[in-house]
Amino acid sequence: MLTILGFAMIATFLVLIMMKKMSPIAALVLIPALFCVFVGKGAHLGDYVIDGVSSLAPTAAMLMFAIVYFGVMIDVGLFDPIVRAILKFCKADPMRVVVGTALLAAIVSLDGDGSTTFMITVSAMYPLYKRLKMSLVVMTGVAAMANGVMNTLPWGGPTARAATALKVDASDIFVPMIPALAVGLVAVVALAYVLGLRERRRVGTLSLDDALVREPETEPETETVLVGAGASGGASGGRSGAGANAGAARGGAGTGGAGEAADRDAGSEAESGDDFKGLDPNRPTLRPKLYWFNALLTVALLTAMIMELLPIPVLFLIGAALALTVNFPRIPDQKARIAAHADNVLNVSGMVFAAAVFTGVLTGTGMVDHMAKWLVDTVPDGMGPQMGLVTGLLSLPLTYFMSNDGFYFGVLPVLAEAGQAHGVSTLEIARASIVGQPLHMSSPLVPAVYVLVGMAKVEFGDHTRFVVKWAVLTSLVILAAGILFGII
């Protein structure tokens, strides 16, 4: 019964948000609360929610201060050279824009953190997508898949979890998988090329000069190509991304009140479709004399994160405090910067704590354990020698409907034990377990995806409908390459 209710809860959640009957925050809270009552454990709902919130609180803190940190870095111009380089490559050609999105997301993903990857990628590409009137779900989908492939880096999380759970070396999992993962990344770029061609046929091609002077239209964002649904901000977007940055640019040098007014202006700009200006080269928040300080601070922060010198939330807390203090010594200016990015912080942290209700009920009621056991038990005995393939296939739905911790520490050891009984090595099982990451990065249980859709002003349901089929295809390509190369 718990198995059926678990799948029913997940299906209800996905259907309601994809049909836009509920906002993601409301669905993440109310649906699991209702199913907790169905299970007969409504009296324990408070305990489940507190456990879930406690487990995700560090993630929420990390996202809050990471948004502030990278928001300030965007304001002061740290990423302007990247934007200019991408613009130079893209040349206002939709095909190049989509391919550039995939390449940028893959490169920035080397830091091992999905949230920072999405903040940098969306900040750089959002103005161009808006200016060319391209589909924003194409941007979010391609960025999520590229990050999903790169998320398998040893410091990205899944590989380290698999190594810890199975007591093997992370390098023994990752290094042999490099050829298969490279094929997966090529598949993402190829898919970006195809999607870019479709966007080119839809919107045409402009010269870069034409794109920069083209007048904006005030039509609402109700058309999302390839999906057939809106890409407006709604509950998941709010005033964020380039719109907030535009407000930040005008409010930075003034007082806190000026910052708030600028932020309101940014919101109205976002609603009118005039937020493509994104990174204004003349914005007063630029700090060119502090460019190398900000660059070195960011490199030091990412290095410390990779080397795990301190917990990631602590690193971003310190980094945000340093960035604000050095770049904006006056307290009113600091308040203006924080206010300019407050919408992003509230939207994302709210999503994280709402997701804590969902994961808390799934775990606390035992639904997730019963679902995993049912899936493992459904594997036919004759498939025992093919446990590598089975693990790879199971990694797609399980890492989508479960947290990485739940899958790698709860399910993977069971799969590895079953594989060993049929002569399949633990390392093969571990390698197969990471192929589902391109799909996992768009799971409603991944906090980073809310950063992505929030800054891009895309409805989570629209993103889900668009990306799932392509992410599954990418994961299957990685799995097929792993089998073909004899890695799995």
Salt bridges, closest charged atoms under 4 A:
ASP75 OD2 - ARG337 NH1 2.98
ASP75 OD2 - HIS341 NE2 2.77
ASP80 OD1 - ARG283 NH2 2.94
ASP93 OD2 - ARG200 NH2 2.70
GLU199 OE2 - ARG202 NE 3.19
GLU221 OE2 - LYS130 NZ 2.41
GLU223 OE2 - ARG202 NH1 3.47
ASP263 OD2 - ARG239 NH2 3.45
GLU269 OE2 - ARG250 NH2 3.77
ASP275 OD2 - LYS457 NZ 3.59
ASP333 OD1 - ARG330 NH1 3.18
ASP343 OD2 - ARG239 NH2 3.22
ASP377 OD2 - LYS373 NZ 2.89
ASP405 OD1 - ARG161 NE 2.51
ASP462 OD2 - LYS20 NZ 3.26
ASP462 OD1 - ARG465 NH2 2.87
